[in-house]
Amino acid sequence: MERISQLQVTRNAETRDGWSCFAAHRERVTQLLLDAASATAAKLCVLGAGNCNDLALDRLADAFAHIDLVDIDDEAITAGITRQPTVMGRVMARGGVDVTGVASLLSEWVPEVPAADEQIDVCLACAQQAVLPLTAGGYSVAASSCLLSQLIESISLTLGAEHPRFLDLLTCLRREHLRQLVDLTMPGGTVVLITDVVSSLTVPELATASTSELPMLVGRAIAERNFFTGVNPFVIKRMLETDVPFATQLTDVRLSNPWVWDLGPRLYAVCALTAKRV
């Protein structure tokens, strides 16, 4: 199995039995998606569904006529749906899908042996040409659930954060991930990007902060550059509002207040960006 796939399989295995501790996070994610389900016979696509511990599939299946759940880990997503049996037949598992299109290339690299510029250029070109096995413009809601940070982590673990082209590849994969969400969303539909921003490893105050204190706490962490590389929600919001082609394809870009995701030994500050597809 390729390194990137194996990494995600390992991560999913570590959280497979986390249904209970995911409760508050699952409620926030599920409600975000339900709030976006305004169309009749709405269709939902979730990238990075994993074990489905952050999705109350029974409630989502009542609101959406069809749901596609996408992840690189086929076993995790199939098992996740099976653990919520009331939705069997109404939810489609789309496992084994590499949303970047370059997991196999990244898996060949190690930070100790710097990838050459030619290899980086090939990887960038492949990422920009990646096509998901899903219907373009086919969903009233297209969402990414805490996947962006994992995609960026895969670059750190393979190319290495000290590589001179690290930011080139990070910027490319982030942009292409946003492009995929926009491309999957039908006119009038909603794009939803949910991302973890920082953990209690560097912001231990997450364990005791009240809901009203969280925005200031996360804002301070971002101002101090104490956050996961590449997931600054304010930068992403500005991209969606001003960068071509996003600025012409999206309207009403909104950034939610953060909430805490309890992942057991570590807490994460999470926020969501939503936008309407023109």
Backbone as CSV, one residue per row, in Angstrom:
resi,resn,N_x,N_y,N_z,CA_x,CA_y,CA_z,C_x,C_y,C_z
1,MET,0.839,-1.193,0.000,0.000,0.000,0.000,0.882,1.254,0.000
2,GLU,0.503,2.265,-0.776,1.275,3.495,-0.838,1.294,4.187,0.518
3,ARG,2.359,4.961,0.772,2.551,5.591,2.078,1.380,6.500,2.458
4,ILE,0.896,7.294,1.504,-0.189,8.223,1.814,-1.449,7.458,2.199
5,SER,-1.767,6.427,1.449,-2.937,5.606,1.778,-2.774,4.943,3.135
6,GLN,-1.585,4.423,3.392,-1.338,3.749,4.665,-1.456,4.711,5.837
7,LEU,-0.979,5.935,5.633,-1.088,6.937,6.691,-2.544,7.173,7.052
8,GLN,-3.400,7.311,6.049,-4.799,7.581,6.325,-5.491,6.369,6.933
9,VAL,-5.132,5.181,6.488,-5.685,3.964,7.081,-5.335,3.904,8.567
10,THR,-4.087,4.243,8.891,-3.652,4.237,10.284,-4.423,5.257,11.103
11,ARG,-4.585,6.468,10.564,-5.314,7.510,11.282,-6.779,7.107,11.502
12,ASN,-7.384,6.534,10.494,-8.772,6.111,10.642,-8.907,4.990,11.664
13,ALA,-7.931,4.093,11.690,-7.962,3.007,12.675,-7.884,3.550,14.095
14,GLU,-7.116,4.622,14.280,-6.943,5.206,15.613,-8.229,5.855,16.128
15,THR,-9.087,6.307,15.224,-10.305,7.011,15.643,-11.584,6.214,15.360
16,ARG,-11.431,4.973,14.949,-12.598,4.170,14.533,-13.645,4.064,15.634
17,ASP,-13.197,3.944,16.881,-14.139,3.776,17.992,-14.429,5.094,18.702
18,GLY,-14.275,6.196,17.982,-14.431,7.509,18.598,-15.805,8.126,18.479
19,TRP,-16.827,7.335,18.206,-18.169,7.880,18.002,-18.613,8.780,19.155
20,SER,-18.395,8.335,20.373,-18.863,9.095,21.541,-18.144,10.427,21.689
21,CYS,-16.806,10.419,21.580,-16.080,11.668,21.793,-16.255,12.636,20.626
22,PHE,-16.735,12.154,19.498,-17.000,13.018,18.345,-18.336,13.749,18.459
23,ALA,-19.122,13.497,19.500,-20.526,13.923,19.534,-20.724,15.409,19.247
24,ALA,-20.018,16.265,19.970,-20.216,17.711,19.786,-19.765,18.156,18.400
25,HIS,-18.640,17.618,17.942,-18.124,17.947,16.605,-19.093,17.440,15.540
26,ARG,-19.603,16.236,15.736,-20.547,15.662,14.774,-21.807,16.512,14.663
27,GLU,-22.274,17.033,15.785,-23.459,17.883,15.767,-23.208,19.147,14.957
28,ARG,-22.034,19.763,15.129,-21.721,20.983,14.386,-21.620,20.710,12.896
29,VAL,-20.909,19.653,12.525,-20.725,19.328,11.103,-22.061,18.979,10.462
30,THR,-22.816,18.125,11.127,-24.111,17.703,10.581,-25.049,18.890,10.407
31,GLN,-25.100,19.773,11.392,-25.999,20.926,11.306,-25.582,21.871,10.183
32,LEU,-24.283,22.047,9.992,-23.807,22.870,8.881,-24.331,22.342,7.553
33,LEU,-24.251,21.037,7.372,-24.689,20.430,6.121,-26.208,20.486,5.984
34,LEU,-26.917,20.289,7.087,-28.373,20.382,7.045,-28.819,21.800,6.709
35,ASP,-28.139,22.787,7.265,-28.496,24.186,6.996,-28.313,24.532,5.517
36,ALA,-27.408,23.830,4.855,-27.141,24.102,3.439,-28.082,23.346,2.515
37,ALA,-28.868,22.422,3.068,-29.731,21.562,2.238,-31.054,22.232,1.959
38,SER,-31.025,23.279,1.150,-32.246,24.044,0.896,-33.010,23.554,-0.332
39,ALA,-32.319,22.875,-1.233,-32.961,22.474,-2.488,-33.803,21.211,-2.308
40,THR,-34.852,21.109,-3.092,-35.645,19.884,-3.134,-34.818,18.797,-3.812
41,ALA,-34.900,17.571,-3.286,-34.109,16.458,-3.818,-32.623,16.793,-3.844
42,ALA,-32.165,17.416,-2.758,-30.771,17.840,-2.670,-29.834,16.643,-2.669
43,LYS,-28.638,16.862,-3.219,-27.598,15.833,-3.224,-26.374,16.370,-2.494
44,LEU,-25.767,15.496,-1.701,-24.627,15.874,-0.868,-23.412,15.037,-1.219
45,CYS,-22.252,15.691,-1.250,-20.976,14.996,-1.408,-20.064,15.455,-0.272
46,VAL,-19.441,14.494,0.422,-18.507,14.818,1.494,-17.154,14.193,1.169
47,LEU,-16.147,15.024,1.000,-14.788,14.567,0.777,-14.098,14.402,2.128
48,GLY,-13.431,13.270,2.323,-12.745,13.011,3.582,-13.678,12.492,4.661
49,ALA,-14.642,11.657,4.270,-15.643,11.167,5.228,-15.072,10.167,6.228
50,GLY,-14.027,9.449,5.864,-13.366,8.528,6.783,-14.302,7.552,7.451
51,ASN,-14.242,7.490,8.792,-15.092,6.577,9.559,-16.527,7.057,9.710
52,CYS,-16.823,8.243,9.203,-18.160,8.853,9.298,-18.541,9.197,10.739
53,ASN,-17.566,9.272,11.634,-17.868,9.628,13.016,-18.311,11.074,13.168
54,ASP,-18.029,11.900,12.162,-18.442,13.304,12.239,-19.712,13.573,11.445
55,LEU,-20.417,12.511,11.056,-21.619,12.665,10.246,-22.766,11.847,10.842
56,ALA,-23.869,12.510,11.198,-25.081,11.804,11.620,-25.848,11.450,10.348
57,LEU,-25.540,10.302,9.794,-26.034,9.959,8.460,-27.550,9.808,8.412
58,ASP,-28.173,9.382,9.513,-29.624,9.240,9.486,-30.304,10.586,9.276
59,ARG,-29.821,11.615,9.960,-30.394,12.955,9.792,-30.089,13.523,8.413
60,LEU,-28.881,13.280,7.933,-28.508,13.782,6.610,-29.305,13.083,5.512
61,ALA,-29.547,11.788,5.677,-30.292,11.035,4.669,-31.748,11.474,4.600
62,ASP,-32.260,12.040,5.689,-33.626,12.577,5.659,-33.696,13.879,4.874
63,ALA,-32.571,14.601,4.835,-32.557,15.914,4.184,-32.069,15.859,2.745
64,PHE,-31.269,14.846,2.419,-30.684,14.740,1.084,-31.185,13.480,0.383
65,ALA,-31.542,13.637,-0.883,-32.031,12.501,-1.655,-30.926,11.500,-1.965
66,HIS,-29.696,11.989,-2.021,-28.564,11.116,-2.321,-27.319,11.683,-1.657
67,ILE,-26.485,10.794,-1.112,-25.254,11.211,-0.449,-24.094,10.362,-0.944
68,ASP,-23.045,11.017,-1.424,-21.795,10.342,-1.785,-20.747,10.681,-0.744
69,LEU,-20.169,9.656,-0.132,-19.120,9.827,0.864,-17.807,9.345,0.275
70,VAL,-16.808,10.225,0.272,-15.568,9.983,-0.469,-14.388,9.925,0.495
71,ASP,-13.524,8.929,0.307,-12.314,8.842,1.124,-11.316,7.932,0.417
72,ILE,-10.043,8.120,0.724,-9.008,7.271,0.148,-9.014,5.887,0.792
73,ASP,-9.563,5.801,2.023,-9.606,4.559,2.791,-10.948,3.871,2.560
74,ASP,-10.957,2.891,1.692,-12.193,2.211,1.312,-12.827,1.473,2.494
75,GLU,-12.020,0.768,3.271,-12.557,-0.022,4.378,-13.184,0.856,5.448
76,ALA,-12.536,1.995,5.742,-13.054,2.876,6.796,-14.418,3.431,6.433
77,ILE,-14.568,3.868,5.207,-15.830,4.506,4.829,-16.960,3.487,4.720
78,THR,-16.645,2.292,4.240,-17.657,1.243,4.164,-18.096,0.823,5.554
79,ALA,-17.128,0.645,6.462,-17.453,0.271,7.838,-18.217,1.385,8.548
80,GLY,-17.863,2.640,8.243,-18.543,3.764,8.865,-20.022,3.810,8.517
81,ILE,-20.339,3.523,7.273,-21.743,3.490,6.851,-22.455,2.309,7.493
82,THR,-21.768,1.182,7.581,-22.360,-0.016,8.173,-22.708,0.206,9.641
83,ARG,-21.917,1.015,10.346,-22.190,1.286,11.760,-23.407,2.186,11.949
84,GLN,-23.904,2.773,10.871,-25.136,3.566,10.931,-26.143,2.921,9.972
85,PRO,-26.636,1.718,10.308,-27.371,0.872,9.364,-28.680,1.446,8.857
86,THR,-29.249,2.431,9.527,-30.535,2.957,9.070,-30.429,3.660,7.726
87,VAL,-29.205,3.963,7.297,-29.048,4.694,6.038,-28.596,3.780,4.904
88,MET,-28.456,2.498,5.172,-28.003,1.581,4.127,-28.918,1.696,2.905
89,GLY,-28.324,1.841,1.743,-29.081,1.970,0.507,-29.333,3.408,0.103
90,ARG,-29.189,4.335,1.049,-29.406,5.749,0.729,-28.108,6.532,0.642
91,VAL,-27.012,5.890,1.027,-25.707,6.534,1.040,-24.720,5.693,0.242
92,MET,-23.949,6.338,-0.601,-22.992,5.636,-1.459,-21.575,5.838,-0.940
93,ALA,-20.852,4.725,-0.720,-19.440,4.788,-0.335,-18.586,4.925,-1.585
94,ARG,-17.753,5.939,-1.612,-16.826,6.159,-2.723,-15.407,6.045,-2.169
95,GLY,-15.000,4.831,-1.882,-13.703,4.598,-1.271,-12.596,4.469,-2.294
96,GLY,-11.375,4.556,-1.803,-10.212,4.417,-2.672,-9.994,5.595,-3.593
97,VAL,-10.548,6.754,-3.251,-10.436,7.936,-4.114,-9.359,8.866,-3.573
98,ASP,-8.334,9.092,-4.361,-7.276,10.050,-4.036,-7.688,11.396,-4.618
99,VAL,-8.144,12.308,-3.765,-8.661,13.579,-4.271,-7.563,14.446,-4.873
100,THR,-6.312,14.227,-4.474,-5.220,15.049,-5.009,-4.771,14.595,-6.388
101,GLY,-4.935,13.314,-6.669,-4.431,12.760,-7.931,-2.935,12.524,-7.926
102,VAL,-2.255,12.814,-6.803,-0.794,12.702,-6.777,-0.281,11.919,-5.570
103,ALA,-1.153,11.183,-4.893,-0.715,10.429,-3.718,0.387,9.432,-4.066
104,SER,0.275,8.815,-5.237,1.295,7.836,-5.629,2.640,8.511,-5.858
105,LEU,2.639,9.711,-6.423,3.889,10.441,-6.638,4.498,10.867,-5.302
106,LEU,3.670,11.431,-4.432,4.158,11.868,-3.128,4.727,10.706,-2.328
107,SER,4.104,9.540,-2.457,4.513,8.381,-1.674,5.915,7.898,-2.024
108,GLU,6.423,8.315,-3.161,7.764,7.900,-3.572,8.856,8.764,-2.946
109,TRP,8.478,9.874,-2.314,9.466,10.824,-1.812,9.671,10.669,-0.310
110,VAL,10.856,11.054,0.137,11.162,11.173,1.564,11.939,12.473,1.747
111,PRO,11.729,13.169,2.857,12.409,14.456,3.070,13.931,14.347,3.045
112,GLU,14.445,13.168,3.428,15.892,13.000,3.496,16.558,12.990,2.124
113,VAL,15.768,12.725,1.085,16.286,12.739,-0.294,15.444,13.743,-1.069
114,PRO,15.843,15.006,-1.100,15.007,16.064,-1.682,14.582,15.767,-3.116
115,ALA,13.284,15.896,-3.367,12.770,15.721,-4.720,13.315,16.830,-5.617
116,ALA,13.616,16.467,-6.848,14.158,17.429,-7.812,13.052,18.338,-8.335
117,ASP,13.445,19.488,-8.872,12.473,20.420,-9.428,11.618,19.758,-10.500
118,GLU,12.232,18.913,-11.314,11.485,18.244,-12.378,10.367,17.370,-11.793
119,GLN,10.655,16.699,-10.682,9.636,15.872,-10.034,8.511,16.728,-9.476
120,ILE,8.869,17.854,-8.893,7.856,18.767,-8.344,6.970,19.292,-9.468
121,ASP,7.571,19.656,-10.580,6.809,20.205,-11.711,5.817,19.180,-12.245
122,VAL,6.234,17.922,-12.329,5.333,16.859,-12.784,4.172,16.707,-11.802
123,CYS,4.493,16.749,-10.516,3.467,16.606,-9.479,2.457,17.752,-9.549
124,LEU,2.947,18.971,-9.726,2.060,20.123,-9.844,1.127,19.984,-11.047
125,ALA,1.685,19.551,-12.160,0.877,19.395,-13.377,-0.191,18.329,-13.195
126,CYS,0.162,17.219,-12.541,-0.805,16.149,-12.308,-1.911,16.590,-11.358
127,ALA,-1.543,17.345,-10.327,-2.544,17.831,-9.373,-3.546,18.757,-10.055
128,GLN,-3.062,19.584,-10.966,-3.926,20.530,-11.658,-4.847,19.850,-12.669
129,GLN,-4.525,18.614,-13.019,-5.341,17.870,-13.974,-6.205,16.806,-13.316
130,ALA,-6.126,16.705,-11.985,-6.860,15.661,-11.274,-8.363,15.824,-11.467
131,VAL,-9.027,14.720,-11.782,-10.479,14.712,-11.970,-11.071,13.651,-11.052
132,LEU,-12.026,14.043,-10.245,-12.655,13.096,-9.332,-13.695,12.258,-10.069
133,PRO,-13.892,10.998,-9.655,-14.909,10.139,-10.291,-16.308,10.452,-9.782
134,LEU,-16.657,11.716,-9.868,-17.942,12.213,-9.389,-18.515,13.152,-10.442
135,THR,-19.797,13.441,-10.348,-20.460,14.269,-11.351,-20.189,15.741,-11.106
136,ALA,-19.510,16.384,-12.027,-19.253,17.823,-11.905,-20.582,18.576,-11.894
137,GLY,-20.717,19.508,-10.967,-21.951,20.276,-10.864,-23.145,19.450,-10.449
138,GLY,-22.894,18.289,-9.842,-23.991,17.378,-9.539,-24.535,17.447,-8.128
139,TYR,-23.990,18.339,-7.300,-24.366,18.332,-5.886,-24.860,19.698,-5.432
140,SER,-25.908,19.682,-4.666,-26.395,20.930,-4.086,-25.523,21.363,-2.921
141,VAL,-24.813,20.403,-2.299,-23.833,20.714,-1.262,-22.600,19.837,-1.480
142,ALA,-21.449,20.470,-1.604,-20.170,19.751,-1.697,-19.320,20.201,-0.517
143,ALA,-18.891,19.246,0.296,-18.200,19.577,1.539,-16.882,18.823,1.654
144,SER,-15.965,19.434,2.368,-14.692,18.811,2.737,-14.625,18.835,4.255
145,SER,-14.461,17.666,4.863,-14.531,17.567,6.309,-13.158,17.298,6.926
146,CYS,-12.516,18.364,7.386,-11.199,18.281,8.043,-10.205,17.473,7.216
147,LEU,-10.282,17.640,5.901,-9.396,16.931,4.984,-8.204,17.775,4.563
148,LEU,-8.392,19.085,4.459,-7.329,19.943,3.934,-6.041,19.812,4.749
149,SER,-6.149,19.800,6.061,-4.942,19.692,6.891,-4.239,18.361,6.669
150,GLN,-5.008,17.305,6.376,-4.407,16.002,6.108,-3.664,15.998,4.770
151,LEU,-4.222,16.681,3.790,-3.552,16.769,2.491,-2.228,17.510,2.631
152,ILE,-2.243,18.582,3.418,-1.015,19.358,3.620,-0.007,18.556,4.432
153,GLU,-0.495,17.802,5.417,0.404,16.964,6.205,1.115,15.934,5.322
154,SER,0.421,15.425,4.317,1.040,14.437,3.433,2.224,15.033,2.673
155,ILE,2.164,16.336,2.383,3.297,16.995,1.726,4.460,17.116,2.709
156,SER,4.161,17.472,3.947,5.211,17.605,4.960,5.944,16.287,5.176
157,LEU,5.186,15.178,5.178,5.775,13.876,5.485,6.519,13.253,4.307
158,THR,6.283,13.752,3.112,6.907,13.146,1.928,7.922,14.081,1.269
159,LEU,7.482,15.273,0.919,8.407,16.262,0.356,9.264,16.879,1.452
160,GLY,8.628,17.175,2.595,9.332,17.817,3.701,9.068,19.308,3.736
161,ALA,8.756,19.824,4.922,8.413,21.245,5.064,9.585,22.177,4.807
162,GLU,10.804,21.636,4.831,11.985,22.469,4.592,12.382,22.514,3.124
163,HIS,11.710,21.755,2.285,12.033,21.756,0.852,11.720,23.124,0.258
164,PRO,12.576,23.657,-0.609,12.333,24.999,-1.178,11.056,25.107,-2.008
165,ARG,10.517,23.973,-2.463,9.279,24.016,-3.248,8.050,23.596,-2.421
166,PHE,8.219,23.477,-1.117,7.117,23.045,-0.257,5.891,23.941,-0.414
167,LEU,6.095,25.242,-0.357,4.956,26.159,-0.455,4.310,26.125,-1.830
168,ASP,5.114,25.876,-2.878,4.544,25.758,-4.222,3.528,24.620,-4.267
169,LEU,3.924,23.480,-3.700,3.050,22.315,-3.746,1.861,22.481,-2.808
170,LEU,2.110,23.035,-1.630,1.016,23.280,-0.682,-0.038,24.194,-1.314
171,THR,0.422,25.299,-1.887,-0.500,26.256,-2.491,-1.306,25.614,-3.613
172,CYS,-0.642,24.785,-4.387,-1.314,24.108,-5.502,-2.388,23.151,-4.996
173,LEU,-2.039,22.281,-4.055,-3.008,21.303,-3.572,-4.182,21.975,-2.860
174,ARG,-3.907,23.041,-2.132,-5.000,23.766,-1.471,-5.933,24.384,-2.495
175,ARG,-5.360,25.020,-3.491,-6.172,25.661,-4.527,-6.993,24.626,-5.302
176,GLU,-6.362,23.502,-5.641,-7.072,22.482,-6.401,-8.168,21.835,-5.578
177,HIS,-7.949,21.715,-4.274,-8.994,21.157,-3.408,-10.206,22.083,-3.389
178,LEU,-9.973,23.370,-3.282,-11.071,24.334,-3.330,-11.760,24.299,-4.699
179,ARG,-10.949,24.186,-5.748,-11.528,24.107,-7.101,-12.448,22.905,-7.227
180,GLN,-12.018,21.763,-6.692,-12.849,20.566,-6.769,-14.193,20.776,-6.091
181,LEU,-14.181,21.397,-4.912,-15.439,21.654,-4.210,-16.355,22.544,-5.039
182,VAL,-15.791,23.577,-5.624,-16.593,24.486,-6.447,-17.124,23.758,-7.681
183,ASP,-16.275,22.983,-8.323,-16.684,22.274,-9.540,-17.780,21.240,-9.268
184,LEU,-17.775,20.636,-8.081,-18.779,19.632,-7.748,-20.141,20.246,-7.446
185,THR,-20.159,21.528,-7.121,-21.381,22.182,-6.657,-22.185,22.771,-7.805
186,MET,-23.464,22.491,-7.817,-24.342,23.032,-8.862,-24.639,24.503,-8.601
187,PRO,-25.004,25.266,-9.637,-25.396,26.665,-9.432,-26.501,26.769,-8.385
188,GLY,-26.324,27.692,-7.460,-27.289,27.845,-6.382,-26.995,26.979,-5.178
189,GLY,-26.034,26.055,-5.333,-25.669,25.167,-4.246,-24.662,25.806,-3.302
190,THR,-24.215,25.016,-2.333,-23.336,25.534,-1.289,-22.044,24.731,-1.202
191,VAL,-20.938,25.454,-1.145,-19.617,24.876,-0.897,-19.336,24.974,0.601
192,VAL,-18.864,23.882,1.204,-18.580,23.869,2.641,-17.170,23.313,2.854
193,LEU,-16.304,24.129,3.419,-14.959,23.691,3.785,-14.843,23.734,5.297
194,ILE,-14.718,22.565,5.909,-14.525,22.454,7.360,-13.071,22.090,7.591
195,THR,-12.380,22.861,8.426,-10.963,22.579,8.630,-10.557,22.781,10.080
196,ASP,-9.705,21.890,10.566,-9.066,22.099,11.850,-7.963,23.131,11.645
197,VAL,-7.756,23.969,12.652,-6.840,25.108,12.523,-5.625,24.971,13.422
198,VAL,-5.854,24.557,14.662,-4.759,24.437,15.636,-5.194,23.427,16.692
199,SER,-4.237,22.811,17.363,-4.569,21.812,18.378,-4.146,22.249,19.768
200,SER,-4.598,21.491,20.759,-4.240,21.771,22.155,-2.776,21.491,22.434
201,LEU,-2.068,20.885,21.487,-0.642,20.662,21.668,0.096,21.985,21.791
202,THR,-0.335,22.982,21.012,0.298,24.305,21.073,-0.620,25.373,21.660
203,VAL,-1.913,25.059,21.788,-2.853,25.974,22.442,-3.604,25.180,23.512
204,PRO,-2.975,24.906,24.643,-3.622,24.083,25.677,-4.885,24.717,26.248
205,GLU,-5.050,26.029,26.058,-6.241,26.710,26.568,-7.529,26.225,25.909
206,LEU,-7.420,25.483,24.814,-8.615,24.936,24.170,-9.400,24.049,25.122
207,ALA,-8.720,23.459,26.080,-9.380,22.542,27.012,-10.322,23.248,27.973
208,THR,-10.097,24.535,28.199,-10.896,25.250,29.199,-11.630,26.465,28.642
209,ALA,-11.375,26.832,27.402,-11.984,28.042,26.826,-13.492,27.874,26.659
210,SER,-14.230,28.907,26.970,-15.673,28.901,26.745,-15.954,29.181,25.274
211,THR,-17.201,28.956,24.887,-17.582,29.209,23.499,-17.326,30.666,23.118
212,SER,-17.604,31.577,24.021,-17.413,32.993,23.725,-15.939,33.382,23.660
213,GLU,-15.077,32.620,24.320,-13.645,32.913,24.335,-12.915,32.342,23.132
214,LEU,-13.508,31.353,22.476,-12.809,30.651,21.396,-12.398,31.555,20.229
215,PRO,-13.271,32.443,19.722,-12.850,33.283,18.591,-11.602,34.098,18.885
216,MET,-11.537,34.702,20.062,-10.363,35.493,20.417,-9.131,34.608,20.587
217,LEU,-9.322,33.417,21.172,-8.206,32.495,21.390,-7.619,32.036,20.061
218,VAL,-8.487,31.654,19.139,-8.017,31.189,17.831,-7.436,32.351,17.033
219,GLY,-8.070,33.526,17.126,-7.537,34.699,16.439,-6.140,35.051,16.911
220,ARG,-5.918,34.948,18.211,-4.591,35.242,18.741,-3.566,34.215,18.255
221,ALA,-3.969,32.939,18.225,-3.058,31.897,17.744,-2.659,32.159,16.297
222,ILE,-3.625,32.563,15.474,-3.331,32.847,14.067,-2.407,34.055,13.952
223,ALA,-2.680,35.092,14.742,-1.835,36.292,14.709,-0.407,35.967,15.112
224,GLU,-0.242,34.988,15.998,1.083,34.584,16.451,1.677,33.486,15.571
225,ARG,0.999,33.195,14.469,1.427,32.153,13.511,1.535,30.787,14.173
226,ASN,0.657,30.569,15.122,0.587,29.300,15.827,-0.638,28.538,15.317
227,PHE,-0.521,27.992,14.102,-1.617,27.238,13.509,-1.046,26.281,12.475
228,PHE,-1.869,25.361,12.007,-1.417,24.388,11.016,-1.131,25.095,9.694
229,THR,0.025,24.864,9.159,0.446,25.514,7.916,-0.586,25.304,6.808
230,GLY,-0.960,26.403,6.169,-1.821,26.319,4.989,-3.302,26.360,5.248
231,VAL,-3.736,26.404,6.531,-5.172,26.355,6.802,-5.688,27.619,7.492
232,ASN,-4.952,28.714,7.380,-5.428,29.975,7.941,-6.796,30.304,7.320
233,PRO,-7.867,30.254,8.097,-9.206,30.439,7.514,-9.431,31.828,6.939
234,PHE,-8.741,32.824,7.468,-8.889,34.183,6.946,-8.243,34.301,5.559
235,VAL,-7.116,33.628,5.378,-6.464,33.611,4.064,-7.337,32.871,3.062
236,ILE,-7.905,31.748,3.459,-8.760,30.983,2.542,-10.009,31.780,2.189
237,LYS,-10.589,32.456,3.152,-11.774,33.279,2.874,-11.433,34.357,1.847
238,ARG,-10.286,34.995,2.008,-9.878,36.026,1.061,-9.655,35.433,-0.330
239,MET,-9.085,34.227,-0.389,-8.905,33.557,-1.680,-10.239,33.372,-2.384
240,LEU,-11.221,32.860,-1.645,-12.524,32.585,-2.243,-13.226,33.857,-2.690
241,GLU,-12.950,34.954,-2.017,-13.622,36.223,-2.341,-12.928,37.003,-3.448
242,THR,-11.609,36.821,-3.616,-10.866,37.706,-4.517,-10.103,37.003,-5.633
243,ASP,-9.731,35.751,-5.451,-8.910,35.075,-6.463,-9.757,34.603,-7.636
244,VAL,-9.176,34.672,-8.814,-9.809,34.123,-10.016,-9.481,32.627,-10.062
245,PRO,-10.481,31.758,-10.354,-11.865,32.070,-10.759,-12.868,32.094,-9.620
246,PHE,-12.430,31.853,-8.369,-13.381,31.731,-7.274,-14.275,32.962,-7.130
247,ALA,-13.693,34.131,-7.293,-14.448,35.368,-7.082,-15.626,35.497,-8.037
248,THR,-15.521,34.885,-9.221,-16.610,34.962,-10.190,-17.577,33.788,-10.069
249,GLN,-17.203,32.777,-9.294,-18.035,31.578,-9.166,-18.783,31.506,-7.848
250,LEU,-18.335,32.298,-6.872,-18.890,32.195,-5.531,-19.397,33.540,-5.037
251,THR,-20.360,33.476,-4.146,-20.856,34.670,-3.471,-21.188,34.306,-2.025
252,ASP,-21.372,35.322,-1.207,-21.774,35.117,0.186,-20.819,34.173,0.929
253,VAL,-19.528,34.465,0.851,-18.522,33.657,1.551,-18.559,34.005,3.033
254,ARG,-18.712,32.978,3.864,-18.833,33.212,5.300,-17.878,32.306,6.080
255,LEU,-17.371,32.852,7.177,-16.501,32.098,8.074,-17.208,31.962,9.412
256,SER,-17.354,30.722,9.876,-18.042,30.479,11.138,-17.141,30.789,12.324
257,ASN,-17.732,30.923,13.484,-16.957,30.937,14.708,-16.366,29.542,14.934
258,PRO,-15.231,29.462,15.594,-14.614,28.150,15.823,-15.355,27.344,16.892
259,TRP,-15.148,26.041,16.839,-15.623,25.155,17.899,-14.511,24.155,18.220
260,VAL,-14.662,23.418,19.309,-13.640,22.469,19.738,-14.050,21.055,19.344
261,TRP,-13.126,20.370,18.724,-13.288,18.968,18.333,-12.449,18.124,19.282
262,ASP,-13.119,17.292,20.058,-12.450,16.425,21.030,-12.081,15.119,20.344
263,LEU,-10.785,14.940,20.095,-10.324,13.730,19.432,-9.635,12.789,20.426
264,GLY,-10.045,12.903,21.707,-9.485,12.017,22.720,-8.280,12.649,23.393
265,PRO,-7.079,12.217,23.022,-5.895,12.764,23.687,-5.579,14.204,23.285
266,ARG,-6.212,14.696,22.226,-5.910,16.040,21.745,-7.198,16.732,21.307
267,LEU,-7.259,18.040,21.535,-8.381,18.851,21.101,-7.965,19.686,19.904
268,TYR,-8.930,19.991,19.041,-8.663,20.806,17.860,-9.669,21.944,17.787
269,ALA,-9.196,23.117,17.382,-10.089,24.224,17.054,-10.449,24.077,15.576
270,VAL,-11.732,24.090,15.293,-12.245,23.847,13.944,-13.155,24.997,13.541
271,CYS,-13.124,25.354,12.274,-14.076,26.346,11.768,-14.520,25.931,10.375
272,ALA,-15.533,26.597,9.880,-16.090,26.262,8.573,-16.234,27.504,7.714
273,LEU,-15.930,27.333,6.429,-16.205,28.359,5.431,-17.316,27.851,4.530
274,THR,-18.290,28.696,4.282,-19.363,28.347,3.354,-19.479,29.426,2.296
275,ALA,-19.930,29.030,1.113,-20.113,29.984,0.027,-21.178,29.460,-0.920
276,LYS,-21.883,30.362,-1.555,-22.901,29.996,-2.533,-22.279,29.959,-3.929
277,ARG,-22.637,28.930,-4.682,-22.169,28.790,-6.070,-23.064,29.619,-6.984
278,VAL,-22.447,30.477,-7.749,-23.204,31.326,-8.681,-23.734,30.487,-9.829
